[in-house]
Amino acid sequence: MANFLDQDPALPHPTGVTSCGESSASNLTMANVPWHEEVTRFVEELVGLLPRYETACEHEPSSCLLMAHTKVRMDGKLSLL
């Protein structure tokens, strides 16, 4: 966590693993893959611990959420441009 805070990233995006089937390169199975609700809960807890961050958006099929640092706000609104 300290490394993350030292870097002060503008747009971190925690992502669950998307299963692409069987592979000799990995022994991951669907049993290892977090559900979107689990990733969402993790991000909500993380945002609760990091007051300079908020959840900006999410993409459920990818189990991905985008967090935004308050430094990307312009006139009080989130600005990703």
N, C-alpha and C positions, 0 to 999 in steps of 0.2 A: 504494500500500500504506500509506503514512504516513497519508493521510486516513482510511482504514478503521480503522487502529489508534487514531487520535485520537477517533473516534466511539465506540469500544468497544461495538458493537452486541451485544445479548443473543442474537439468533437470526438471523444472516445465512443466506440460502438461495440459494446459487449455482444457476442454472438454465440448462439448454441451451435453445436455441430450438426451439419446437414448430412444425413446418411445417403451415400451414393451406391449402396449395395456392398457386396463382398469384395475384398481386395487382399492380395498377398502382402501389401505394404502396411496393413493395419489389422489389428484384431478387434477393432471397435464394432459393436453391434448396436441395434436399437436400444438395448438395455443400458448402454453407456450414454445415450443421447438425451439431453434434457428437453423436456417439453417447453413450448413457448411460455406457458404460465410460470414455469420455474425460472426461466431466464428473466421474465418480467418482474417476478418477485425479487430476484437477485439485484436487478437494476434499481428497483424502488428502494431496497435497503441501502444500496450503495449511494444513491442520490440523497437519502436521509442522513448519511454520514459525511457527505461532501456538500456543504451548504452553497458552494459556488457553482453547482451543477444542477441541471434539470433534465427531465426526459423530453427530447425534442420530437421524436417520432419513432414509429416501430413498423417492422415488416414481418408479419406473423409467419408467412411461408418459409422465411429464412431464419426464424427465431432470432432476429436481430433488432436491437434497439439503439437509437442514436441518442447519446447524451450531449448536452451543450453547456459549455462554460458561460457564465454570465458575461464574460468579455466579448461574446459575439452578439450581444444585444445592442440595438440602435434605437434610440428614442423609446426605450422600455419594451421593445419587441424583439423577438428572436430574429436574427438576420443571418441567413446561411449563404447569402450571395457575396 
